Amino acid sequence: MSVALFTLGGTISMAGSQRLTGEDLTAAMPGLDELGHPVEIQDIEKIPSANLTAGKVLEVVDAASKAVAAGAAGAVVTQGTDTLEESAFLADLVWPHPQPLVFTGAMRNPTLAGPDGPANLLAALRVACSPAARDLGALVVFKEEIHAARWVRKTHSTSTATFVSPNTGPIGHVVEDRVRVLTRPLRLDGVQGSAEPSELDHLRVALYTVTMDDDGLLLQGLAETHQGLVVAGYGVGHVPAALAPVLGELATRMPVVLTSRTGAGSIVRNTYDSPGSETDLLQRGLIDGGFLDPYKARVLLRLLLATDDDITGAFAQYV
């Protein structure tokens, strides 16, 4: 039984002006002969992760789904780390199989001392073909840590330990070539409808980070250009009082999801009740984003709009 590898470029494949193929990546990886599964490689476009689109990610997920349906033990996707957390979460929302779909990459390219790509890729391949990793959805494997896609964050611009799950920690590790899953999070429903990649091209969901003295001027006209909004509020879900009616009015015209800009924790529902508090905003019609960070909330909202799924019900899974 094979494991499928899909390469999308990124730091892991950058060797100066040369862009490494999947064959190049696996050839530079000691220990592959001990994997016990042949690796079937599909090189996709070499795209900097800053240029990746949701449509392209869904195309890769569809190719991985076909590989698994044809008998692959699991699939691995390599890409740049800048948008890896968003790609993995989008994949997790639509991945229907018990077999793992694993995302990985690198922070140090192959021309540098101590490149982390070979170790990350080998660990990801081990996870992808491990029975222990079944029924966990999409995963991110970095530095021998296994992270659930819905919790993982890139938290440092240069460190090889950049990927962490602030609210939970990793769900497992690769130790002495063994995949050891320590906790098994409940699989959520994901997105039930089906969206063609091209449908996302016409859906605009804004992400608005609240700052001190914010009066909402930048939100003027948003309802004419966008179909949804994610608000990254202070702390547990607060905004300046002057901004509350602006967001409330927008919530009558489009879905507006309330999240926290802090990077960990959830918003609350009824701890504070002053104007601009979480209680006030939820009463004005904003949707509780729960433990989702703003970036993942935007991914989910955009996909829900494309599939006409129940938006409030979908977000309630993360509260």
C-alpha positions, 0 to 999 in steps of 0.5 A, spaced: 500 500 500 502 506 497 502 513 501 501 519 496 505 525 496 503 532 493 508 537 492 506 545 492 513 548 493 515 553 498 521 553 502 522 546 503 523 545 495 527 552 494 534 550 493 537 557 490 534 558 483 532 551 483 525 548 485 526 541 487 521 536 485 518 531 490 523 526 487 528 530 489 525 531 496 525 524 497 532 522 495 535 527 500 531 524 506 534 518 510 530 513 512 525 513 507 527 505 505 524 504 512 517 507 511 515 500 509 510 503 503 512 506 496 511 513 495 507 515 489 509 523 488 505 528 484 508 534 483 503 540 483 505 547 481 510 550 485 507 556 488 509 561 493 504 559 499 502 567 499 499 566 492 495 559 494 488 560 493 482 556 496 480 553 490 487 551 488 487 547 495 481 544 494 483 541 487 489 538 491 485 535 496 480 532 491 487 529 488 489 526 495 481 524 496 482 520 489 489 517 491 486 515 498 479 512 494 484 508 489 488 505 495 493 509 498 494 509 506 494 516 506 496 523 503 501 528 504 501 535 502 508 539 502 507 547 501 510 554 504 508 555 511 505 562 510 498 559 509 499 552 511 495 553 517 489 555 513 490 550 507 490 544 513 484 547 516 480 548 509 482 541 507 479 538 514 473 541 513 472 537 507 476 531 508 471 525 508 476 519 509 479 516 515 485 515 512 490 521 514 491 527 510 498 531 513 500 537 511 508 539 512 513 544 510 520 547 512 522 553 515 530 552 513 531 551 505 535 546 503 541 550 502 542 552 509 545 548 515 540 544 518 534 544 513 528 541 517 525 539 510 527 532 510 525 530 517 519 534 517 517 530 510 519 523 513 515 524 519 509 526 515 509 520 511 510 516 517 504 519 520 500 518 513 501 511 513 500 510 520 493 506 523 494 510 529 493 517 525 486 514 522 480 518 523 483 524 525 482 528 519 487 533 516 493 534 520 500 538 521 506 535 522 512 539 524 518 537 528 516 530 530 509 533 533 502 532 530 497 537 530 490 537 529 488 542 523 483 546 527 488 548 532 495 549 529 498 556 528 504 559 525 507 563 531 514 565 529 516 568 523 523 564 523 523 559 528 523 551 526 518 550 532 513 555 529 507 551 529 504 550 535 497 549 538 496 554 543 489 551 546 491 544 546 498 542 545 500 537 539 495 531 539 501 526 538 509 525 536 513 521 532 518 518 537 523 513 534 520 512 528 513 510 531 507 515 531 504 516 538 497 519 538 496 521 545 489 524 544 484 523 539 479 529 538 472 528 536 471 529 529 467 535 527 461 535 522 465 539 517 462 542 511 456 538 508 455 541 502 460 541 496 463 547 493 467 547 486 473 551 487 471 556 482 465 558 486 470 561 491 473 566 487 467 570 487 466 570 495 469 575 499 470 575 506 473 580 510 477 580 516 477 586 520 482 587 526 480 592 531 485 597 534 485 602 539 480 608 537 477 604 532 471 608 529 469 603 523 471 608 518 474 602 514 468 598 514 464 603 510 461 600 504 463 593 506 456 590 504 457 592 497 463 589 496 463 583 501 459 577 503 461 576 510 466 579 515 470 576 521 472 581 526 478 580 531 476 583 537 480 585 543 481 579 548 474 575 549 470 579 544 470 586 545 470 592 541 470 600 542 463 602 544 463 607 537 464 601 533 458 596 536 453 599 532 457 599 525 458 592 526 451 591 528 448 594 522 453 590 518 450 584 521 443 585 518 446 585 511 451 579 512 454 574 517 459 577 521 463 572 526 466 575 532 473 572 534 479 574 539 485 577 536 489 574 542 491 568 538 489 563 544 482 562 548 475 563 546 471 569 546 465 569 552 458 570 551 455 573 557 461 576 562 461 583 560 455 587 558 457 594 556 456 597 549 462 594 545 462 588 550 461 580 547 454 580 550 452 587 546 455 584 540 452 577 540 445 581 541 446 585 535 447 579 531 454 577 531 456 570 530 460 567 536 466 564 533 468 560 539 475 558 539 476 559 532 482 564 531 480 569 526 484 566 520 480 559 520 474 563 522 474 566 515 476 560 512 470 556 515 465 562 513 467 563 506 466 555 505 459 555 508 457 561 504 459 557 498 455 551 500 449 554 503 450 550 509 448 553 516 452 558 518 450 559 525 450 551 526 457 550 523 460 555 528 457 552 534 461 546 534 467 551 536 464 554 541 
